[in-house]
Amino acid sequence: MSFGTLYGFEGNSRSTVLLVLAKNANLDIEFVEVRPPKVDAAYLKLNPLGRVPTFVGRDGFVLTEVMAIAIYFASQSRDTTLFGNGQKDFATVVKWMSFANTEVLPKLGGWFRPLIGQDPYDECRMNASKAEALEALQIMEEHLSHHPFLAGESTTLADLFAASLVSRGFAYVLDREWRSTHPSITRWYETVTSHPRWRSVVHTVVMIDAALNAP
C-alpha cells in the first residue's frame, strides 16, 4: 500500500534525500515530478509557496518543508538509528540539518547556479555567495576533523541530509584542489554517499576535477 506521494524533481538535492530516506524506511512512495516555478493551481493548494518538496500521505496528510518531511520519513522505522542516541543527539541532528538547509545550500546555490545557467550571472553576487558558502563549509570541515560524522559516532539523519544538500557543490565547484585542502568534509562526504542506502537511489556520485568557470 502506498505511503503517499512526494512532489519534487530528479536532481533536486532536497528531493534526493527524501527518496533515500523513503528507501531506507521501506516506504512505498509515488514520486511526482514538479519543477517550480511551473506549478498549477492544484499544487499551490498543497504548497502555497509553489516550492518543492511537498508530501501528501495516503490519508490526505500534507507536509511541506524538507526538514519536516525528512524527520517524518525517518521516524516511520521504529528501530531507526538515524536520530542518534537520546535527546542531545537528536537536537544535534536537527542543528546540522538546519545549518545545511539555511547556511550551506542557499550559498552554494548562489555560487554554482549562475555557472550552470540557472540564475543570471552577476559576478559580485556570485562571489559574495561563494565566500559565504566557503565559510559555512569551513565550519563543517573543522567539526568533522574531530568527529567521524556530524552527530554521534555513526551515520544519522544529519549526515544523509547534509550530504544531499552539498552534493551539487561537489558536482560543480568543490573541485579536486579544494578537496585536497578539506580532507575531513571530503572523507565524510565520500563515506556517506558510498553507503548502500545512498547508492540504492543515487547510482552515480559526481565529484568535479576542476571547478566550473564564469561564463
N, C-alpha and C positions, 0 to 999 in steps of 0.2 A: 504494500500500500504506500502511495506517495506521501512523503512527509510534508511536501509543499513545493512551491515554485520560487525560484531565485531569479531575479532580473538583474542582468549585468551584461558584460560582453567579454569575449575572449581577449586575453592580453591585458585586461584591466587588473591592476595589482590588487585592488580591493575585492574584486570578484574572485580572483585566483585563490586567495587564502580561504575564502568561504567554501569553494569547491574542494579544497584539500581537507578542510575540517569535516565537511559532509561525508567525504570518502572515509575518513578516519573513524567517524562515528557510525558508519554503515547506514547513512540516511539516504533514502530514495528521493532525490531532488530532481525536479524538472527545471532545466536551465533555459531561460528565455532571453534571447539577445535584445537588449535595449541600448541604443547609443545616443546619449544626450549630445546636443540639445534637441535632437529629433525625437520627441516623445509626443504621444497623443493624449487626448483629454482623459481617457480611461486611466492611463498611467499616472497622470497628475493627481487623480483622486487618491491613488495609493501613496504617492510621494509628491507633495505639493511643490517641492524644490526642483523636481524633474531630474534628480540625480540617481546614480546607482551606487551601491546595490540597494535592492528592496526585496524583502522576503514576505511571501504570503503563505501561511500554513493551510493545510487541508481543511481546517476548521474556520478559516477566514481571518485568523490572527495576522495582522500586518505589522511588520517591523522594518524600520529604516535605521540608517546609521550603521556603518560597518562594524564598529566595536560591539554594539549591542547584538547584532546578528552573530558575530563570531562567538561571543560568550554563550549565547543561546544554543548554537550548534554544538559547541564543545560540551555543554552541560547535559546533552542528551545521552551521553555514555556514562553510566553510573560509576564505572570503575576508572574513569579518566584520571590521568596524572597530569593533564595539561594545565591545571590550576596550581600545581606545586603542592606543598605540604603545609596546610594551615593558613590562617588569615593573613599573616605577614607576607607569605609567598604570593597569595592571591592579590594582595594590594600592590606588590611589586610587579606582578604580571600586568595589571591594569596600568600601572605607571608607565611601563615601557611601551605598551600598546598606544597609550595616549601620546607619548613622546614621538613615536614613529608616525602617527597619524597627523599630528599637528605641527611638529618641528622638523621632521625629516622629509616626508613625501611632498608637501607643498613646495618646499625649497628646491628639492631635486627636480620637481616638475618645472619650476620656473627656470631651471638651468637647461634641462635637456629638451623640453618641448619646443622651444624656438629652433633648436638644432635639427629637429626632425620634421619641421614644418607644421606642427600642431598649434603653435602660437606665433603671432607676428614677432619678427626679430627686432629686439631693442637691446643693443649692447649693454647699456647702463643697467637696465633692469635685469638682464640675464646675469651680468657679473655680480650684482647685488645678491641675487638668488644663489649663485654659485658659492659666494662667500658664506652665506648663512647655512647652506647645505653642508659645506665642509666643516663648519663649526659644530653643527649638530652631530655629524658623523665622527668627529674627533672625540666627542663626549662618549659615544658608543665604543670607540676604539680604546679609550682609557679604561672604561668599565670592563670590557672584555679582555683586557690584558691581565686582569686579576681574577676573572671568573670564566668558566667554560661556556656558560650560557647567560642570558640576560637575567633570569630569575631562578635561582636554585642550581642544582648540580646536574640536571638533566633537561631535555627539551621540554619547554612549556608552550602554552598558547602565545606568550610574548615573542618567542623565537619564530614560530611559524608566521605570526602576524607581521613582525618587523621585517623578516626576510622577504616576504612577498612585497612589502611596500618599498624596499630598497632595490628590488630586482631590476627595475628598468634603469636605475642608476648604474648598476654593474654592466648592464647591456649596452649603455650608450656613452657614459662619461667616466666611470671609475675604472680606469684602464690599468694595464699591467704596471706601469710606473707608479701610479697611485697605490695600487695594491701592495707593491713591494715596500712601501713606507707605512702601510697599515696592515700588518700581518695578523693582528688579533681579530679584527672585524672580518677580514678575508677568510681566516680559518673558520670562524663561526659560520659565515655565510655558506661556505662550501660544505660544512658538516650538516647544517640544517637542510640544505637543498639536495643533498645526496641521499637523504633518508628515503626508504621505500614509500612511506606515506606521502612524501612530497612528489617523488618521481612517478607515482601512480596517476598523478594529474598533470604534472609539468614534466614532459618527457625530455625536454632539452633545456638546459640552463646555459644562458649566453653570458659570457664574460669577455668584454671587448679588449682587444690588444692595444689599440690606440684610440683615445677619446675622439668623438666627432668634433669637427671644427666648425666655426661660424660659416654660414652660407656666403 
